[in-house]
Amino acid sequence: MTTDMTAARKAMIDSQLRTSGVNEPFVLARMGAVAREDFVPEGARSIAYMDRAIPLGDGRHLAAPLVHGKMLAEARPTQNDNVLVVESGSGYLAELLRALVGKLDIKSVEEVASGKKGRKAYSLIMVDGAIEQMPESLAKQLEEGGRIVTGLVLRGVTRLATGRKVAGQVTLRPLAEIGIPVLAEFDRPKEWSF
């Protein structure tokens, strides 16, 4: 039995995105067009539009709708963008972006965390989760002037963050506290302390 989730998708847009300041027409159109329930396990389809992260298994989560809405709004993707999505297992963020950008590549968190530098340079990198530190291999894949949108863990709190590559350096600027699933592969090495 398939359930029509159109009403739930509209409620997500009206009660989660719009009320939180995500009103960009392109964001609302994509989030209204992509069936979020297709990106969660079968048993979670009925809660696909709730305002919380949804467990996908193996410690992975699909972030709450507001996270993806704010990420898209900050990224402002265009057809001129060559985009890399660092994917944590759902495929949802990549599908939201697919119709908005010129080129789209997807790499798994594990692939990026392994440290292998890709051959391409991207104008936009989207990380579907929160990181404690920017892997050098990822920063090298961002072209000069390119931008990145990610979650950032600062003192145990996750925030939405954006950055640009200027003079070969990528600096992330935290924007707002928001619950974003943490990607443990990008944790800082633990330091010795008393």
N, CA, C and O of each residue as an XYZ file, in Angstrom:
776
protein
N       0.838     -1.184      0.000
C       0.000      0.000      0.000
C       0.882      1.246      0.000
O       1.755      1.370      0.859
N       0.685      2.144     -0.911
C       1.417      3.401     -0.926
C       0.526      4.501     -0.379
O      -0.677      4.534     -0.636
N       1.131      5.392      0.373
C       0.406      6.489      0.986
C       0.806      7.774      0.285
O       1.986      8.018      0.036
N      -0.185      8.590     -0.029
C       0.100      9.883     -0.635
C       0.584     10.825      0.464
O      -0.139     11.113      1.418
N       1.799     11.290      0.313
C       2.413     12.141      1.331
C       2.375     13.625      0.942
O       3.080     14.443      1.533
N       1.549     13.965     -0.052
C       1.483     15.345     -0.528
C       1.114     16.314      0.591
O       1.707     17.387      0.700
N       0.146     15.948      1.417
C      -0.280     16.830      2.514
C       0.848     17.004      3.533
O       1.055     18.104      4.046
N       1.573     15.930      3.825
C       2.688     16.013      4.776
C       3.796     16.901      4.218
O       4.405     17.674      4.958
N       4.061     16.795      2.915
C       5.088     17.620      2.280
C       4.694     19.098      2.344
O       5.534     19.954      2.627
N       3.415     19.398      2.082
C       2.943     20.783      2.158
C       3.018     21.306      3.595
O       3.381     22.460      3.820
N       2.675     20.459      4.559
C       2.757     20.864      5.966
C       4.206     21.151      6.361
O       4.467     22.085      7.120
N       5.146     20.355      5.854
C       6.563     20.594      6.131
C       6.961     21.988      5.631
O       7.638     22.737      6.334
N       6.538     22.321      4.424
C       6.888     23.617      3.847
C       6.248     24.753      4.644
O       6.913     25.736      4.971
N       4.965     24.618      4.953
C       4.244     25.697      5.629
C       4.593     25.838      7.103
O       4.681     26.958      7.606
N       4.793     24.723      7.809
C       4.977     24.817      9.263
C       6.421     24.684      9.725
O       6.733     25.050     10.858
N       7.317     24.166      8.873
C       8.716     24.053      9.287
C       9.605     25.056      8.551
O      10.383     25.774      9.178
N       9.492     25.104      7.236
C      10.388     25.957      6.456
C       9.978     27.424      6.512
O      10.760     28.275      6.935
N       8.755     27.718      6.085
C       8.315     29.118      6.026
C       8.367     29.805      7.389
O       8.800     30.953      7.487
N       7.933     29.118      8.430
C       7.914     29.731      9.768
C       9.310     29.940     10.340
O       9.477     30.673     11.315
N      10.319     29.297      9.738
C      11.703     29.456     10.196
C      12.514     30.356      9.264
O      13.738     30.423      9.375
N      11.840     31.042      8.353
C      12.514     32.000      7.491
C      13.050     31.447      6.189
O      13.745     32.160      5.465
N      12.750     30.193      5.866
C      13.166     29.634      4.583
C      12.010     29.855      3.614
O      11.040     29.096      3.600
N      12.129     30.905      2.807
C      11.045     31.286      1.896
C      11.492     31.444      0.449
O      10.718     31.899     -0.394
N      12.742     31.070      0.156
C      13.255     31.187     -1.206
C      12.438     30.276     -2.115
O      12.324     29.081     -1.841
N      11.868     30.814     -3.191
C      11.014     30.009     -4.064
C      11.682     28.735     -4.589
O      11.033     27.692     -4.671
N      12.979     28.804     -4.949
C      13.633     27.613     -5.482
C      13.767     26.518     -4.418
O      13.691     25.331     -4.738
N      13.966     26.913     -3.159
C      14.068     25.924     -2.073
C      12.710     25.263     -1.854
O      12.612     24.038     -1.786
N      11.678     26.069     -1.746
C      10.335     25.535     -1.504
C       9.879     24.649     -2.664
O       9.230     23.625     -2.450
N      10.218     25.046     -3.890
C       9.832     24.244     -5.053
C      10.511     22.883     -5.042
O       9.861     21.863     -5.273
N      11.824     22.856     -4.772
C      12.544     21.571     -4.773
C      12.082     20.690     -3.617
O      11.883     19.488     -3.795
N      11.912     21.275     -2.445
C      11.510     20.465     -1.298
C      10.067     20.003     -1.421
O       9.677     19.003     -0.818
N       9.280     20.725     -2.196
C       7.923     20.295     -2.482
C       7.855     19.235     -3.567
O       6.884     18.483     -3.641
N       8.879     19.169     -4.411
C       8.883     18.240     -5.540
C       9.543     16.895     -5.228
O       9.191     15.878     -5.825
N      10.499     16.890     -4.295
C      11.248     15.661     -4.009
C      10.574     14.912     -2.858
O      10.387     15.459     -1.771
N      10.220     13.680     -3.110
C       9.516     12.853     -2.127
C      10.497     12.355     -1.062
O      11.194     11.361     -1.263
N      10.539     13.051      0.055
C      11.457     12.728      1.155
C      11.264     11.289      1.649
O      12.217     10.642      2.083
N      10.043     10.804      1.580
C       9.752      9.449      2.065
C      10.484      8.381      1.255
O      10.637      7.253      1.725
N      10.938      8.715      0.052
C      11.688      7.755     -0.763
C      13.138      7.603     -0.311
O      13.862      6.757     -0.836
N      13.567      8.410      0.651
C      14.961      8.428      1.084
C      15.145      7.952      2.518
O      16.206      8.152      3.108
N      14.130      7.332      3.075
C      14.204      6.780      4.434
C      13.837      5.304      4.388
O      13.235      4.847      3.416
N      14.194      4.546      5.433
C      13.793      3.139      5.463
C      12.270      2.992      5.434
O      11.544      3.880      5.881
N      11.805      1.889      4.915
C      10.363      1.625      4.777
C       9.594      1.913      6.068
O       8.515      2.503      6.027
N      10.136      1.508      7.192
C       9.455      1.689      8.476
C       9.383      3.143      8.941
O       8.657      3.452      9.887
N      10.120      4.030      8.293
C      10.133      5.442      8.692
C       9.390      6.340      7.712
O       9.369      7.559      7.880
N       8.787      5.750      6.698
C       8.116      6.558      5.674
C       7.021      7.457      6.260
O       6.849      8.593      5.818
N       6.295      6.960      7.236
C       5.190      7.741      7.803
C       5.670      8.952      8.607
O       4.890      9.864      8.880
N       6.948      8.962      8.985
C       7.492     10.093      9.754
C       8.542     10.871      8.950
O       9.318     11.639      9.519
N       8.563     10.673      7.649
C       9.594     11.286      6.799
C       9.608     12.806      6.876
O      10.645     13.423      6.629
N       8.485     13.417      7.210
C       8.401     14.877      7.201
C       8.415     15.490      8.591
O       8.166     16.687      8.736
N       8.699     14.700      9.612
C       8.760     15.272     10.959
C       9.968     16.195     11.064
O      10.889     16.128     10.250
N       9.952     17.049     12.069
C      10.991     18.069     12.204
C      12.192     17.595     13.014
O      12.736     18.341     13.828
N      12.596     16.364     12.788
C      13.760     15.770     13.462
C      14.533     14.918     12.464
O      14.025     14.552     11.404
N      15.768     14.614     12.831
C      16.564     13.697     12.007
C      15.953     12.298     12.098
O      15.399     11.913     13.128
N      16.065     11.554     11.008
C      15.503     10.212     10.940
C      16.643      9.204     10.812
O      17.464      9.315      9.901
N      16.704      8.217     11.721
C      17.762      7.208     11.624
C      17.658      6.404     10.331
O      16.579      5.960      9.939
N      18.801      6.230      9.684
C      18.866      5.451      8.450
C      19.511      4.086      8.687
O      19.465      3.219      7.814
N      20.104      3.893      9.851
C      20.844      2.675     10.157
C      22.339      2.937     10.096
O      22.782      3.910      9.487
N      23.108      2.074     10.724
C      24.567      2.189     10.748
C      25.046      3.542     11.274
O      26.085      4.040     10.842
N      24.301      4.133     12.193
C      24.696      5.405     12.789
C      24.477      6.617     11.906
O      24.899      7.717     12.264
N      23.838      6.450     10.774
C      23.571      7.551      9.843
C      22.152      8.069     10.049
O      21.271      7.353     10.526
N      21.955      9.344      9.673
C      20.647      9.984      9.815
C      20.356     10.867      8.606
O      21.268     11.413      7.986
N      19.086     10.994      8.285
C      18.615     12.004      7.346
C      18.289     13.224      8.203
O      17.446     13.151      9.097
N      18.953     14.341      7.932
C      18.741     15.556      8.720
C      17.293     16.017      8.617
O      16.582     15.672      7.673
N      16.870     16.796      9.597
C      15.521     17.378      9.588
C      15.344     18.243      8.343
O      16.323     18.787      7.833
N      14.123     18.380      7.846
C      13.875     19.189      6.651
C      14.431     20.606      6.742
O      14.947     21.130      5.755
N      14.333     21.226      7.903
C      14.809     22.595      8.049
C      16.309     22.701      7.762
O      16.760     23.706      7.211
N      17.077     21.686      8.125
C      18.521     21.697      7.864
C      18.776     21.785      6.364
O      19.543     22.631      5.905
N      18.125     20.904      5.603
C      18.332     20.915      4.152
C      17.800     22.201      3.513
O      18.404     22.726      2.578
N      16.676     22.704      4.013
C      16.138     23.957      3.492
C      17.103     25.111      3.704
O      17.337     25.905      2.793
N      17.665     25.207      4.905
C      18.618     26.284      5.197
C      19.913     26.103      4.413
O      20.509     27.084      3.969
N      20.352     24.862      4.240
C      21.565     24.616      3.462
C      21.391     25.089      2.017
O      22.262     25.763      1.468
N      20.267     24.733      1.414
C      19.999     25.160      0.039
C      19.912     26.682     -0.067
O      20.439     27.279     -1.006
N      19.243     27.300      0.902
C      19.097     28.752      0.883
C      20.458     29.442      0.977
O      20.693     30.435      0.289
N      21.348     28.930      1.812
C      22.684     29.513      1.950
C      23.544     29.255      0.722
O      24.337     30.112      0.333
N      23.400     28.086      0.106
C      24.225     27.715     -1.045
C      23.874     28.523     -2.280
O      24.759     28.868     -3.064
N      22.599     28.831     -2.467
C      22.118     29.526     -3.663
C      22.713     28.913     -4.936
O      23.395     29.602     -5.694
N      22.458     27.630     -5.168
C      23.046     26.949     -6.334
C      22.489     27.487     -7.650
O      21.344     27.931     -7.728
N      23.342     27.433     -8.692
C      22.932     27.879    -10.019
C      23.320     26.823    -11.053
O      24.046     25.877    -10.748
N      22.836     26.995    -12.253
C      23.178     26.087    -13.349
C      24.651     26.183    -13.727
O      25.162     25.302    -14.419
N      25.339     27.221    -13.295
C      26.772     27.356    -13.554
C      27.620     26.575    -12.556
O      28.828     26.441    -12.747
N      27.009     26.061    -11.500
C      27.766     25.369    -10.459
C      28.103     23.939    -10.833
O      27.287     23.207    -11.393
N      29.328     23.566    -10.507
C      29.816     22.194    -10.540
C      29.891     21.792     -9.073
O      30.731     22.309     -8.337
N      29.027     20.878     -8.635
C      28.795     20.631     -7.217
C      29.262     19.245     -6.797
O      29.094     18.261     -7.517
N      29.857     19.200     -5.601
C      30.158     17.938     -4.936
C      29.280     17.851     -3.701
O      29.281     18.757     -2.867
N      28.532     16.767     -3.582
C      27.775     16.490     -2.368
C      28.501     15.380     -1.620
O      28.706     14.288     -2.150
N      28.886     15.673     -0.386
C      29.470     14.658      0.487
C      28.297     14.044      1.228
O      27.682     14.680      2.084
N      28.000     12.813      0.890
C      26.745     12.145      1.224
C      26.910     11.213      2.416
O      27.883     10.464      2.514
N      25.942     11.276      3.312
C      25.979     10.427      4.499
C      25.046      9.228      4.406
O      24.824      8.539      5.401
N      24.502      8.973      3.234
C      23.750      7.738      3.074
C      22.339      7.828      2.557
O      21.780      6.809      2.153
N      21.727      9.016      2.550
C      20.322      9.066      2.137
C      20.141      9.360      0.650
O      19.257      8.781      0.019
N      20.951     10.238      0.079
C      20.775     10.663     -1.302
C      19.818     11.831     -1.462
O      19.666     12.350     -2.567
N      19.172     12.254     -0.393
C      18.148     13.300     -0.453
C      18.719     14.662     -0.851
O      18.171     15.317     -1.737
N      19.805     15.099     -0.216
C      20.371     16.406     -0.534
C      20.806     16.457     -1.993
O      20.572     17.458     -2.671
N      21.428     15.401     -2.484
C      21.854     15.357     -3.882
C      20.650     15.470     -4.817
O      20.719     16.159     -5.835
N      19.559     14.807     -4.480
C      18.363     14.877     -5.331
C      17.748     16.274     -5.303
O      17.239     16.740     -6.323
N      17.787     16.949     -4.154
C      17.296     18.324     -4.081
C      18.104     19.233     -5.014
O      17.550     20.131     -5.648
N      19.399     18.996     -5.091
C      20.294     19.835     -5.890
C      20.275     19.519     -7.382
O      20.512     20.405     -8.203
N      20.000     18.288     -7.736
C      20.176     17.786     -9.107
C      19.606     18.722    -10.177
O      20.287     18.987    -11.168
N      18.409     19.217    -10.015
C      17.770     20.066    -11.037
C      18.221     21.525    -10.968
O      17.889     22.317    -11.849
N      18.969     21.880     -9.935
C      19.351     23.272     -9.724
C      20.738     23.617    -10.243
O      21.061     24.794    -10.404
N      21.573     22.599    -10.510
C      22.985     22.841    -10.829
C      23.357     22.260    -12.190
O      22.642     21.427    -12.747
N      24.490     22.720    -12.709
C      24.958     22.238    -14.005
C      25.519     20.826    -13.934
O      25.166     19.978    -14.754
N      26.390     20.565    -12.965
C      27.011     19.251    -12.794
C      26.971     18.876    -11.334
O      27.090     19.730    -10.456
N      26.800     17.582    -11.077
C      26.681     17.100     -9.701
C      27.447     15.796     -9.552
O      27.208     14.838    -10.287
N      28.364     15.765     -8.600
C      29.062     14.535     -8.228
C      28.717     14.225     -6.782
O      28.469     15.127     -5.981
N      28.703     12.955     -6.463
C      28.389     12.512     -5.114
C      29.531     11.628     -4.630
O      29.972     10.720     -5.335
N      30.005     11.907     -3.414
C      31.010     11.057     -2.778
C      30.506     10.715     -1.388
O      29.861     11.527     -0.725
N      30.810      9.509     -0.963
C      30.401      9.100      0.381
C      31.308      9.757      1.416
O      32.433     10.154      1.114
N      30.806      9.866      2.626
C      31.585     10.392      3.746
C      32.872      9.590      3.886
O      33.944     10.157      4.096
N      32.762      8.270      3.768
C      33.933      7.409      3.929
C      34.982      7.678      2.861
O      36.179      7.690      3.144
N      34.530      7.890      1.648
C      35.441      8.175      0.532
C      36.211      9.468      0.773
O      37.420      9.518      0.548
N      35.529     10.509      1.226
C      36.170     11.795      1.489
C      37.073     11.696      2.717
O      38.176     12.242      2.718
N      36.614     11.005      3.761
C      37.398     10.876      4.987
C      38.689     10.088      4.772
O      39.638     10.241      5.541
N      38.737      9.254      3.743
C      39.944      8.461      3.476
C      41.118      9.345      3.061
O      42.269      8.909      3.082
N      40.821     10.594      2.682
C      41.885     11.537      2.364
C      42.295     11.584      0.921
O      43.197     12.341      0.563
N      41.660     10.797      0.076
C      42.013     10.827     -1.341
C      41.470     12.101     -1.973
O      40.279     12.400     -1.887
N      42.366     12.841     -2.605
C      41.949     14.075     -3.277
C      41.372     13.719     -4.632
O      41.939     12.914     -5.371
N      40.243     14.321     -4.950
C      39.649     14.103     -6.258
C      40.378     14.890     -7.330
O      41.184     15.768     -7.022
N      40.106     14.587     -8.554
C      40.758     15.277     -9.672
C      40.051     16.570    -10.060
O      40.654     17.443    -10.684
N      38.797     16.697     -9.701
C      38.017     17.869    -10.110
C      38.092     18.973     -9.065
O      38.380     18.736     -7.892
N      37.821     20.189     -9.535
C      37.637     21.324     -8.639
C      36.164     21.722     -8.734
O      35.599     21.781     -9.826
N      35.561     21.989     -7.607
C      34.131     22.282     -7.534
C      33.889     23.732     -7.133
O      34.635     24.300     -6.335
N      32.842     24.319     -7.694
C      32.460     25.680     -7.322
C      31.613     25.684     -6.051
O      31.500     26.708     -5.378
N      31.021     24.537     -5.728
C      30.188     24.415     -4.527
C      30.337     23.007     -3.963
O      30.210     22.015     -4.681
N      30.609     22.943     -2.664
C      30.637     21.658     -1.957
C      29.591     21.725     -0.863
O      29.540     22.684     -0.093
N      28.758     20.696     -0.800
C      27.732     20.582      0.240
C      28.035     19.315      1.033
O      28.130     18.227      0.464
N      28.184     19.460      2.343
C      28.435     18.321      3.217
C      27.150     18.039      3.981
O      26.667     18.892      4.726
N      26.596     16.845      3.800
C      25.314     16.489      4.404
C      25.533     15.956      5.819
O      25.346     14.770      6.092
N      25.935     16.863      6.710
C      26.184     16.517      8.105
C      27.102     17.547      8.722
O      27.543     18.483      8.055
N      27.389     17.366     10.013
C      28.239     18.309     10.744
C      29.630     17.725     10.929
O      29.787     16.549     11.255
N      30.641     18.569     10.717
C      32.041     18.181     10.833
C      32.713     18.997     11.929
O      32.327     20.137     12.187
N      33.723     18.407     12.576
C      34.519     19.171     13.539
C      35.662     19.897     12.847
O      36.060     20.986     13.262
N      36.185     19.286     11.792
C      37.294     19.906     11.069
C      37.150     19.648      9.582
O      36.592     18.640      9.151
N      37.671     20.589      8.817
C      37.635     20.480      7.358
C      38.800     19.618      6.906
O      39.955     19.977      7.137
N      38.522     18.488      6.266
C      39.623     17.677      5.751
C      40.368     18.438      4.646
O      39.746     19.048      3.776
N      41.685     18.397      4.691
C      42.488     19.098      3.688
C      42.162     18.601      2.285
O      42.130     19.381      1.333
N      41.918     17.295      2.163
C      41.602     16.738      0.838
C      40.316     17.342      0.275
O      40.188     17.498     -0.940
N      39.372     17.678      1.135
C      38.127     18.295      0.686
C      38.353     19.764      0.324
O      37.851     20.241     -0.694
N      39.100     20.469      1.150
C      39.393     21.877      0.879
C      40.106     22.032     -0.460
O      39.871     23.007     -1.175
N      40.973     21.087     -0.809
C      41.707     21.154     -2.076
C      40.786     20.975     -3.280
O      41.123     21.402     -4.385
N      39.639     20.352     -3.081
C      38.706     20.137     -4.193
C      37.814     21.343     -4.466
O      37.089     21.372     -5.461
N      37.867     22.332     -3.588
C      37.079     23.548     -3.779
C      37.897     24.524     -4.613
O      39.033     24.842     -4.260
N      37.329     25.000     -5.716
C      38.064     25.933     -6.569
C      38.186     27.288     -5.890
O      37.406     27.615     -4.995
N      39.161     28.068     -6.318
C      39.353     29.410     -5.774
C      38.064     30.213     -5.966
O      37.511     30.267     -7.065
N      37.598     30.829     -4.889
C      36.342     31.568     -4.912
C      35.124     30.692     -4.704
O      34.011     31.195     -4.550
N      35.330     29.370     -4.697
C      34.232     28.429     -4.493
C      33.694     28.497     -3.077
O      34.348     29.017     -2.173
N      32.506     27.970     -2.899
C      31.863     28.042     -1.588
C      31.512     26.652     -1.070
O      31.375     25.692     -1.828
N      31.373     26.586      0.243
C      31.027     25.335      0.908
C      29.920     25.618      1.911
O      29.907     26.659      2.566
N      28.988     24.671      2.020
C      27.928     24.736      3.026
C      27.959     23.407      3.759
O      27.946     22.345      3.136
N      28.000     23.468      5.076
C      28.134     22.265      5.891
C      27.572     22.517      7.283
O      27.210     23.643      7.624
N      27.506     21.478      8.066
C      27.295     21.623      9.492
C      28.668     21.691     10.133
O      29.621     21.110      9.614
N      28.783     22.388     11.245
C      30.052     22.541     11.942
C      29.819     22.297     13.429
O      28.897     22.858     14.021
N      30.654     21.463     14.022
C      30.555     21.182     15.450
C      31.547     22.085     16.175
O      32.755     21.996     15.955
N      31.030     22.953     17.042
C      31.865     23.835     17.859
C      31.495     23.632     19.321
O      30.363     23.894     19.727
N      32.452     23.166     20.103
C      32.245     22.908     21.534
C      30.986     22.069     21.783
O      30.223     22.326     22.714
N      30.794     21.072     20.938
C      29.697     20.129     21.115
C      28.358     20.576     20.572
O      27.377     19.842     20.693
N      28.281     21.765     19.973
C      27.034     22.292     19.425
C      27.160     22.338     17.905
O      28.175     22.787     17.372
N      26.118     21.867     17.209
C      26.160     21.912     15.749
C      25.550     23.214     15.242
O      24.548     23.712     15.757
N      26.197     23.734     14.217
C      25.751     24.986     13.597
C      25.808     24.830     12.086
O      26.621     24.066     11.566
N      24.956     25.544     11.391
C      25.069     25.659      9.952
C      26.234     26.597      9.692
O      26.370     27.620     10.363
N      27.084     26.255      8.716
C      28.253     27.086      8.424
C      28.445     27.188      6.911
O      28.099     26.278      6.158
N      28.999     28.308      6.498
C      29.356     28.510      5.096
C      30.801     28.965      5.035
O      31.366     29.431      6.025
N      31.381     28.824      3.867
C      32.748     29.281      3.688
C      33.048     29.505      2.226
O      32.285     29.102      1.348
N      34.175     30.155      1.977
C      34.690     30.396      0.626
C      36.167     30.085      0.638
O      36.829     30.149      1.674
N      36.674     29.747     -0.541
C      38.111     29.540     -0.682
C      38.707     30.836     -1.218
O      38.390     31.275     -2.324
N      39.574     31.436     -0.415
C      40.225     32.694     -0.770
C      41.720     32.524     -0.530
O      42.143     32.115      0.551
N      42.508     32.838     -1.540
C      43.971     32.709     -1.465
C      44.371     31.307     -1.023
O      45.311     31.134     -0.247
N      43.651     30.313     -1.523
C      43.984     28.924     -1.240
C      43.520     28.399      0.104
O      43.749     27.229      0.412
N      42.870     29.229      0.919
C      42.418     28.834      2.245
C      40.895     28.821      2.330
O      40.222     29.685      1.768
N      40.362     27.829      3.041
C      38.928     27.758      3.278
C      38.670     28.048      4.751
O      39.200     27.373      5.634
N      37.853     29.055      4.998
C      37.478     29.388      6.364
C      35.972     29.241      6.491
O      35.214     29.769      5.676
N      35.543     28.517      7.523
C      34.114     28.333      7.757
C      33.610     29.379      8.741
O      34.265     29.690      9.736
N      32.439     29.910      8.443
C      31.796     30.907      9.299
C      30.493     30.318      9.821
O      29.565     30.084      9.047
N      30.416     30.074     11.142
C      29.169     29.543     11.701
C      28.051     30.579     11.610
O      28.262     31.761     11.878
N      26.844     30.115     11.223
C      25.717     31.021     11.041
C      24.671     30.902     12.139
O      24.289     31.901     12.748
N      24.210     29.686     12.393
C      23.117     29.515     13.349
C      23.164     28.120     13.950
O      23.497     27.146     13.275
N      22.826     28.042     15.226
C      22.723     26.739     15.873
C      21.526     26.006     15.294
O      20.427     26.551     15.199
N      21.762     24.767     14.910
C      20.691     23.933     14.376
C      21.137     22.485     14.527
O      22.315     22.178     14.342
N      20.228     21.610     14.852
C      20.566     20.205     15.054
C      20.888     19.510     13.743
O      19.993     19.243     12.941
N      22.163     19.217     13.523
C      22.613     18.551     12.308
C      23.318     17.260     12.710
O      24.188     17.292     13.581
N      22.973     16.133     12.108
C      23.655     14.893     12.444
C      25.172     15.022     12.247
O      25.637     15.526     11.225
N      25.929     14.558     13.243
C      27.387     14.667     13.239
C      27.995     13.522     12.438
O      27.569     12.372     12.550
N      28.996     13.855     11.630
C      29.751     12.866     10.863
C      31.053     12.585     11.610
O      32.006     13.358     11.518
N      31.089     11.488     12.342
C      32.231     11.169     13.206
C      33.540     11.042     12.432
O      34.615     11.211     13.006
N      33.459     10.748     11.142
C      34.672     10.607     10.331
C      35.472     11.909     10.255
O      36.660     11.886      9.932
N      34.836     13.033     10.546
C      35.511     14.326     10.464
C      35.725     14.949     11.841
O      35.855     16.167     11.962
N      35.763     14.098     12.893
C      36.083     14.574     14.238
C      37.564     14.939     14.311
O      38.397     14.360     13.613
N      37.872     15.900     15.161
C      39.277     16.221     15.419
C      39.902     15.057     16.191
O      39.229     14.405     16.989
N      41.184     14.800     15.952
C      41.847     13.772     16.762
C      41.787     14.167     18.223
O      41.978     15.336     18.560
N      41.525     13.206     19.094
C      41.463     13.499     20.535
C      42.845     13.839     21.055
O      43.830     13.173     20.737
N      42.899     14.898     21.870
C      44.163     15.340     22.453
C      44.234     14.884     23.888
O      43.218     14.703     24.559
N      45.432     14.706     24.334
C      45.652     14.288     25.711
C      45.354     15.434     26.644
O      45.730     16.572     26.361
N      44.686     15.166     27.754
C      44.441     16.198     28.766
C      44.411     15.545     30.134
O      44.307     14.324     30.247
N      44.504     16.367     31.176
C      44.478     15.863     32.546
C      43.109     15.378     32.913
O      42.897     14.917     34.034
